[in-house]
Amino acid sequence: MKFLREITKIAEWGIKGDVTRVTAYVKQLAEKLDSEGDPKAAAQLNELLSKSASTIGSSAITGQGRLPVDSESRLALADEETVTLADVPIILDASNERTIEEFINFVKKADQLQAHGVGITPSLITYGPPGSGKTQLARHIAARLALPMVTARADTLISSFLGSTSKNLRQLFDHVANRRCILFLDELDAFAKLRDDAQELGELKRVVVSLLQNIDALDSSIVLLAATNHEHLLDPAIWRRFAYKLPLALPNVGQRRRLFEHFLNTYSKDLDLDGLSASSDNLSGADIRSIAQTAIREVVLAGTKQIEEKAILWRIIRTRLNTDIPLDDTPPEQVRAIRDLAPQYFTGKRLADLLQTSESTVSRKLRKEGDK
């Protein structure tokens, strides 16, 4: 039966007398009816909601209200955005692409699964090094599901006052409980650390318990996403709350090529993208975006029409070596450091062109003391 989840939830919360949640699920049902070609039924439900507005209140009608705030700082506990697909392209390896497609299909077909007695836990955690695209992926999923994304702010959720962090978590989960959205717990390790860590205070351990309880109480209409750079710090019980676990690594050579092509856009046509991707090993997607955007910005400000390939190569080199390298009489140790970034790509000829010197000079600098 279609829309079984919404009908069941309307009945459940109606019996319990929770008008706010009944309203949220009626609104959700109206949206689904409209999207599946029954605008007349959707209009009838919306009219019913409209007539009830005077007794229920506008915040209940929308299911949104204002974002909750920390009681001490008065800062919002989360940020909210509506994302479009054009804003969040993603470039993943084949295995991760299949996992994401499966997860999105899983969420979209929740009604069918529940109709067959299969419960759903729409939750996914991503983990990997900074800049590997965890936040971008969460935004992509939000866009694919056409849901608003509420992103928890670790800096305000965690309070210096005893007990306030758990209260903040409760506020945040209560806020999303009455609506259909994505809740994204970024930097999850900040408040979900191992409870057997001797360095942590008892209060922080209680925060983990509070987080677990709040996750367990989430309705299946809420899609829960999380991300961490430090997966080894997470409490094992947190891992068990996520149906999907997705590792994100730094982009491989093929992905780097696609990233350069995407971020450089039309400026990529006359560039050696294979060379750029070969020389940019160990760079993150965020690094590549920054390099590309800086190159485009300089071209636009200079009023020229073409990006110099050497300029991008130098940005790659300086980013990877994390140092500024002089063009005039580059020291031998730095010439060798550049060559070692990608030996097959940085040949003597290419280094000579890059350093604006002769191949014999490059050859001399590449030789270590004592070499013949």
Contacts in CASP RR format, 6 or more apart in sequence:
PFRMAT RR
TARGET T0000
AUTHOR 0000-0000-0000
METHOD contacts of the structure
MODEL  1
MKFLREITKIAEWGIKGDVTRVTAYVKQLAEKLDSEGDPKAAAQLNELLS
KSASTIGSSAITGQGRLPVDSESRLALADEETVTLADVPIILDASNERTI
EEFINFVKKADQLQAHGVGITPSLITYGPPGSGKTQLARHIAARLALPMV
TARADTLISSFLGSTSKNLRQLFDHVANRRCILFLDELDAFAKLRDDAQE
LGELKRVVVSLLQNIDALDSSIVLLAATNHEHLLDPAIWRRFAYKLPLAL
PNVGQRRRLFEHFLNTYSKDLDLDGLSASSDNLSGADIRSIAQTAIREVV
LAGTKQIEEKAILWRIIRTRLNTDIPLDDTPPEQVRAIRDLAPQYFTGKR
LADLLQTSESTVSRKLRKEGDK
1 7 0 8 1.000
1 111 0 8 1.000
1 115 0 8 1.000
2 36 0 8 1.000
2 111 0 8 1.000
2 115 0 8 1.000
3 29 0 8 1.000
3 32 0 8 1.000
3 33 0 8 1.000
3 111 0 8 1.000
4 111 0 8 1.000
4 114 0 8 1.000
4 115 0 8 1.000
5 110 0 8 1.000
5 111 0 8 1.000
5 114 0 8 1.000
5 220 0 8 1.000
5 221 0 8 1.000
6 25 0 8 1.000
6 26 0 8 1.000
6 28 0 8 1.000
6 29 0 8 1.000
6 32 0 8 1.000
7 29 0 8 1.000
8 114 0 8 1.000
9 21 0 8 1.000
9 25 0 8 1.000
9 219 0 8 1.000
9 221 0 8 1.000
10 22 0 8 1.000
10 25 0 8 1.000
10 26 0 8 1.000
10 29 0 8 1.000
13 21 0 8 1.000
13 22 0 8 1.000
13 25 0 8 1.000
14 21 0 8 1.000
14 22 0 8 1.000
19 56 0 8 1.000
19 60 0 8 1.000
20 56 0 8 1.000
20 60 0 8 1.000
20 63 0 8 1.000
20 178 0 8 1.000
21 177 0 8 1.000
21 178 0 8 1.000
23 49 0 8 1.000
23 52 0 8 1.000
23 56 0 8 1.000
23 60 0 8 1.000
23 61 0 8 1.000
23 63 0 8 1.000
24 60 0 8 1.000
24 63 0 8 1.000
24 178 0 8 1.000
24 179 0 8 1.000
24 180 0 8 1.000
25 221 0 8 1.000
26 45 0 8 1.000
26 48 0 8 1.000
26 49 0 8 1.000
27 45 0 8 1.000
27 46 0 8 1.000
27 49 0 8 1.000
27 61 0 8 1.000
27 62 0 8 1.000
27 63 0 8 1.000
28 180 0 8 1.000
28 221 0 8 1.000
29 45 0 8 1.000
30 41 0 8 1.000
30 42 0 8 1.000
30 45 0 8 1.000
30 46 0 8 1.000
30 49 0 8 1.000
31 42 0 8 1.000
31 180 0 8 1.000
33 39 0 8 1.000
33 41 0 8 1.000
33 42 0 8 1.000
33 45 0 8 1.000
34 42 0 8 1.000
49 61 0 8 1.000
50 61 0 8 1.000
52 61 0 8 1.000
53 61 0 8 1.000
59 65 0 8 1.000
59 66 0 8 1.000
60 178 0 8 1.000
62 179 0 8 1.000
63 178 0 8 1.000
63 179 0 8 1.000
64 179 0 8 1.000
65 175 0 8 1.000
67 76 0 8 1.000
67 77 0 8 1.000
67 78 0 8 1.000
67 79 0 8 1.000
67 80 0 8 1.000
67 150 0 8 1.000
67 175 0 8 1.000
68 76 0 8 1.000
68 77 0 8 1.000
68 78 0 8 1.000
68 168 0 8 1.000
68 171 0 8 1.000
68 172 0 8 1.000
68 174 0 8 1.000
68 175 0 8 1.000
69 75 0 8 1.000
69 76 0 8 1.000
69 77 0 8 1.000
69 156 0 8 1.000
70 77 0 8 1.000
70 156 0 8 1.000
70 157 0 8 1.000
70 159 0 8 1.000
70 164 0 8 1.000
70 168 0 8 1.000
71 164 0 8 1.000
71 167 0 8 1.000
72 159 0 8 1.000
72 160 0 8 1.000
72 161 0 8 1.000
72 164 0 8 1.000
73 156 0 8 1.000
73 159 0 8 1.000
75 153 0 8 1.000
75 156 0 8 1.000
76 153 0 8 1.000
76 156 0 8 1.000
77 152 0 8 1.000
77 153 0 8 1.000
77 156 0 8 1.000
77 157 0 8 1.000
77 168 0 8 1.000
77 171 0 8 1.000
77 172 0 8 1.000
78 150 0 8 1.000
78 151 0 8 1.000
78 152 0 8 1.000
78 153 0 8 1.000
78 172 0 8 1.000
78 175 0 8 1.000
79 150 0 8 1.000
79 151 0 8 1.000
79 153 0 8 1.000
80 148 0 8 1.000
80 149 0 8 1.000
80 150 0 8 1.000
80 151 0 8 1.000
81 139 0 8 1.000
81 142 0 8 1.000
81 148 0 8 1.000
81 149 0 8 1.000
81 151 0 8 1.000
82 142 0 8 1.000
82 148 0 8 1.000
82 149 0 8 1.000
83 139 0 8 1.000
83 140 0 8 1.000
83 142 0 8 1.000
83 143 0 8 1.000
83 149 0 8 1.000
84 143 0 8 1.000
85 140 0 8 1.000
85 143 0 8 1.000
85 144 0 8 1.000
87 139 0 8 1.000
87 143 0 8 1.000
88 136 0 8 1.000
88 139 0 8 1.000
88 140 0 8 1.000
88 143 0 8 1.000
89 140 0 8 1.000
89 262 0 8 1.000
90 100 0 8 1.000
90 133 0 8 1.000
90 136 0 8 1.000
90 137 0 8 1.000
90 140 0 8 1.000
91 251 0 8 1.000
91 255 0 8 1.000
91 258 0 8 1.000
91 259 0 8 1.000
91 262 0 8 1.000
92 100 0 8 1.000
92 137 0 8 1.000
92 248 0 8 1.000
92 255 0 8 1.000
93 252 0 8 1.000
93 255 0 8 1.000
96 246 0 8 1.000
96 248 0 8 1.000
99 244 0 8 1.000
99 246 0 8 1.000
100 137 0 8 1.000
100 140 0 8 1.000
100 141 0 8 1.000
100 246 0 8 1.000
102 244 0 8 1.000
103 122 0 8 1.000
103 124 0 8 1.000
103 141 0 8 1.000
103 244 0 8 1.000
104 141 0 8 1.000
104 144 0 8 1.000
104 145 0 8 1.000
106 113 0 8 1.000
106 120 0 8 1.000
106 122 0 8 1.000
107 120 0 8 1.000
107 122 0 8 1.000
107 145 0 8 1.000
107 223 0 8 1.000
108 145 0 8 1.000
110 120 0 8 1.000
110 122 0 8 1.000
110 220 0 8 1.000
110 221 0 8 1.000
113 119 0 8 1.000
113 120 0 8 1.000
114 120 0 8 1.000
114 220 0 8 1.000
119 220 0 8 1.000
120 220 0 8 1.000
121 220 0 8 1.000
121 243 0 8 1.000
122 220 0 8 1.000
122 222 0 8 1.000
122 223 0 8 1.000
122 224 0 8 1.000
122 243 0 8 1.000
123 215 0 8 1.000
123 223 0 8 1.000
123 224 0 8 1.000
123 225 0 8 1.000
123 226 0 8 1.000
123 241 0 8 1.000
123 242 0 8 1.000
123 243 0 8 1.000
123 244 0 8 1.000
124 141 0 8 1.000
124 224 0 8 1.000
124 225 0 8 1.000
124 226 0 8 1.000
124 242 0 8 1.000
124 243 0 8 1.000
124 244 0 8 1.000
124 245 0 8 1.000
124 246 0 8 1.000
125 188 0 8 1.000
125 225 0 8 1.000
125 226 0 8 1.000
125 227 0 8 1.000
125 228 0 8 1.000
125 239 0 8 1.000
125 242 0 8 1.000
125 244 0 8 1.000
125 245 0 8 1.000
125 246 0 8 1.000
126 133 0 8 1.000
126 134 0 8 1.000
126 137 0 8 1.000
126 138 0 8 1.000
126 225 0 8 1.000
126 226 0 8 1.000
126 227 0 8 1.000
126 228 0 8 1.000
126 246 0 8 1.000
126 247 0 8 1.000
126 248 0 8 1.000
127 134 0 8 1.000
127 227 0 8 1.000
127 228 0 8 1.000
127 229 0 8 1.000
127 231 0 8 1.000
127 245 0 8 1.000
127 246 0 8 1.000
127 247 0 8 1.000
127 248 0 8 1.000
128 134 0 8 1.000
128 228 0 8 1.000
128 229 0 8 1.000
128 231 0 8 1.000
128 247 0 8 1.000
128 248 0 8 1.000
128 249 0 8 1.000
129 229 0 8 1.000
129 249 0 8 1.000
129 250 0 8 1.000
129 284 0 8 1.000
130 229 0 8 1.000
130 284 0 8 1.000
130 286 0 8 1.000
131 284 0 8 1.000
131 285 0 8 1.000
131 286 0 8 1.000
131 287 0 8 1.000
132 248 0 8 1.000
132 249 0 8 1.000
132 250 0 8 1.000
132 251 0 8 1.000
132 284 0 8 1.000
132 285 0 8 1.000
133 248 0 8 1.000
133 284 0 8 1.000
133 285 0 8 1.000
133 286 0 8 1.000
134 186 0 8 1.000
134 227 0 8 1.000
134 228 0 8 1.000
134 248 0 8 1.000
135 184 0 8 1.000
135 186 0 8 1.000
135 227 0 8 1.000
137 246 0 8 1.000
137 248 0 8 1.000
138 149 0 8 1.000
138 151 0 8 1.000
138 182 0 8 1.000
138 184 0 8 1.000
138 186 0 8 1.000
138 225 0 8 1.000
138 227 0 8 1.000
139 149 0 8 1.000
141 182 0 8 1.000
141 223 0 8 1.000
141 225 0 8 1.000
142 148 0 8 1.000
142 149 0 8 1.000
142 182 0 8 1.000
142 184 0 8 1.000
145 182 0 8 1.000
145 223 0 8 1.000
147 180 0 8 1.000
147 181 0 8 1.000
147 182 0 8 1.000
147 223 0 8 1.000
148 179 0 8 1.000
148 181 0 8 1.000
148 182 0 8 1.000
149 181 0 8 1.000
149 182 0 8 1.000
149 184 0 8 1.000
150 172 0 8 1.000
150 175 0 8 1.000
150 176 0 8 1.000
150 181 0 8 1.000
150 182 0 8 1.000
150 183 0 8 1.000
150 184 0 8 1.000
151 184 0 8 1.000
151 186 0 8 1.000
152 172 0 8 1.000
152 183 0 8 1.000
152 184 0 8 1.000
152 185 0 8 1.000
152 186 0 8 1.000
154 186 0 8 1.000
154 187 0 8 1.000
154 190 0 8 1.000
154 191 0 8 1.000
156 168 0 8 1.000
157 165 0 8 1.000
157 168 0 8 1.000
157 169 0 8 1.000
157 172 0 8 1.000
157 190 0 8 1.000
157 191 0 8 1.000
158 165 0 8 1.000
158 168 0 8 1.000
158 190 0 8 1.000
158 191 0 8 1.000
158 207 0 8 1.000
159 165 0 8 1.000
159 168 0 8 1.000
162 203 0 8 1.000
163 203 0 8 1.000
163 206 0 8 1.000
165 191 0 8 1.000
165 203 0 8 1.000
165 204 0 8 1.000
165 207 0 8 1.000
165 210 0 8 1.000
166 206 0 8 1.000
166 207 0 8 1.000
166 210 0 8 1.000
169 191 0 8 1.000
169 207 0 8 1.000
169 210 0 8 1.000
169 211 0 8 1.000
169 214 0 8 1.000
170 210 0 8 1.000
170 214 0 8 1.000
172 183 0 8 1.000
173 183 0 8 1.000
173 214 0 8 1.000
173 217 0 8 1.000
173 218 0 8 1.000
176 183 0 8 1.000
176 218 0 8 1.000
176 222 0 8 1.000
177 217 0 8 1.000
177 218 0 8 1.000
177 219 0 8 1.000
177 222 0 8 1.000
180 221 0 8 1.000
180 222 0 8 1.000
181 222 0 8 1.000
181 223 0 8 1.000
182 222 0 8 1.000
182 223 0 8 1.000
182 224 0 8 1.000
182 225 0 8 1.000
183 218 0 8 1.000
183 222 0 8 1.000
183 223 0 8 1.000
183 224 0 8 1.000
183 225 0 8 1.000
184 225 0 8 1.000
184 226 0 8 1.000
184 227 0 8 1.000
185 192 0 8 1.000
185 224 0 8 1.000
185 225 0 8 1.000
185 226 0 8 1.000
185 227 0 8 1.000
186 226 0 8 1.000
186 227 0 8 1.000
187 227 0 8 1.000
187 228 0 8 1.000
187 229 0 8 1.000
188 226 0 8 1.000
188 227 0 8 1.000
188 228 0 8 1.000
188 234 0 8 1.000
188 238 0 8 1.000
189 228 0 8 1.000
189 229 0 8 1.000
189 230 0 8 1.000
189 231 0 8 1.000
189 233 0 8 1.000
189 234 0 8 1.000
191 204 0 8 1.000
191 207 0 8 1.000
191 208 0 8 1.000
191 211 0 8 1.000
192 207 0 8 1.000
192 208 0 8 1.000
192 211 0 8 1.000
192 234 0 8 1.000
192 235 0 8 1.000
192 238 0 8 1.000
193 200 0 8 1.000
193 204 0 8 1.000
193 208 0 8 1.000
193 233 0 8 1.000
193 234 0 8 1.000
193 235 0 8 1.000
194 200 0 8 1.000
194 233 0 8 1.000
194 234 0 8 1.000
194 235 0 8 1.000
194 236 0 8 1.000
195 205 0 8 1.000
195 208 0 8 1.000
195 209 0 8 1.000
195 235 0 8 1.000
197 233 0 8 1.000
208 235 0 8 1.000
208 237 0 8 1.000
208 238 0 8 1.000
211 238 0 8 1.000
212 237 0 8 1.000
212 238 0 8 1.000
212 241 0 8 1.000
215 224 0 8 1.000
215 241 0 8 1.000
216 241 0 8 1.000
218 224 0 8 1.000
224 241 0 8 1.000
224 242 0 8 1.000
226 242 0 8 1.000
228 234 0 8 1.000
239 245 0 8 1.000
250 282 0 8 1.000
250 283 0 8 1.000
250 284 0 8 1.000
250 285 0 8 1.000
251 259 0 8 1.000
251 283 0 8 1.000
251 284 0 8 1.000
251 285 0 8 1.000
251 288 0 8 1.000
253 277 0 8 1.000
253 278 0 8 1.000
253 281 0 8 1.000
254 277 0 8 1.000
256 276 0 8 1.000
256 277 0 8 1.000
256 280 0 8 1.000
256 281 0 8 1.000
256 283 0 8 1.000
256 285 0 8 1.000
256 288 0 8 1.000
257 273 0 8 1.000
257 274 0 8 1.000
257 276 0 8 1.000
257 277 0 8 1.000
259 285 0 8 1.000
259 288 0 8 1.000
259 289 0 8 1.000
260 268 0 8 1.000
260 271 0 8 1.000
260 273 0 8 1.000
260 276 0 8 1.000
260 277 0 8 1.000
260 280 0 8 1.000
260 288 0 8 1.000
260 292 0 8 1.000
261 268 0 8 1.000
261 273 0 8 1.000
263 288 0 8 1.000
263 289 0 8 1.000
263 292 0 8 1.000
263 293 0 8 1.000
264 271 0 8 1.000
264 292 0 8 1.000
264 295 0 8 1.000
264 296 0 8 1.000
264 307 0 8 1.000
265 296 0 8 1.000
267 295 0 8 1.000
267 296 0 8 1.000
267 299 0 8 1.000
267 306 0 8 1.000
267 307 0 8 1.000
270 306 0 8 1.000
271 307 0 8 1.000
271 309 0 8 1.000
271 312 0 8 1.000
272 309 0 8 1.000
275 345 0 8 1.000
276 309 0 8 1.000
276 312 0 8 1.000
276 313 0 8 1.000
276 316 0 8 1.000
278 342 0 8 1.000
278 344 0 8 1.000
278 345 0 8 1.000
279 313 0 8 1.000
279 316 0 8 1.000
279 317 0 8 1.000
279 341 0 8 1.000
279 342 0 8 1.000
279 345 0 8 1.000
279 346 0 8 1.000
280 287 0 8 1.000
280 288 0 8 1.000
280 316 0 8 1.000
280 320 0 8 1.000
281 320 0 8 1.000
281 341 0 8 1.000
281 342 0 8 1.000
282 320 0 8 1.000
283 291 0 8 1.000
283 316 0 8 1.000
283 319 0 8 1.000
283 320 0 8 1.000
287 319 0 8 1.000
290 319 0 8 1.000
291 312 0 8 1.000
291 315 0 8 1.000
291 316 0 8 1.000
291 319 0 8 1.000
292 312 0 8 1.000
294 315 0 8 1.000
295 307 0 8 1.000
295 311 0 8 1.000
295 312 0 8 1.000
295 315 0 8 1.000
296 307 0 8 1.000
298 311 0 8 1.000
299 305 0 8 1.000
299 306 0 8 1.000
299 307 0 8 1.000
310 353 0 8 1.000
310 354 0 8 1.000
313 354 0 8 1.000
314 325 0 8 1.000
314 354 0 8 1.000
317 325 0 8 1.000
317 338 0 8 1.000
317 341 0 8 1.000
318 324 0 8 1.000
318 325 0 8 1.000
320 341 0 8 1.000
321 334 0 8 1.000
321 337 0 8 1.000
321 338 0 8 1.000
321 341 0 8 1.000
323 334 0 8 1.000
325 334 0 8 1.000
325 338 0 8 1.000
327 355 0 8 1.000
327 356 0 8 1.000
330 355 0 8 1.000
330 365 0 8 1.000
331 365 0 8 1.000
332 364 0 8 1.000
332 365 0 8 1.000
332 366 0 8 1.000
335 351 0 8 1.000
335 355 0 8 1.000
335 362 0 8 1.000
335 365 0 8 1.000
335 366 0 8 1.000
336 365 0 8 1.000
336 366 0 8 1.000
336 368 0 8 1.000
338 346 0 8 1.000
338 351 0 8 1.000
338 354 0 8 1.000
339 346 0 8 1.000
339 348 0 8 1.000
339 351 0 8 1.000
339 366 0 8 1.000
346 354 0 8 1.000
348 359 0 8 1.000
348 362 0 8 1.000
348 363 0 8 1.000
348 366 0 8 1.000
349 359 0 8 1.000
351 362 0 8 1.000
351 366 0 8 1.000
352 358 0 8 1.000
352 359 0 8 1.000
352 361 0 8 1.000
352 362 0 8 1.000
355 362 0 8 1.000
END
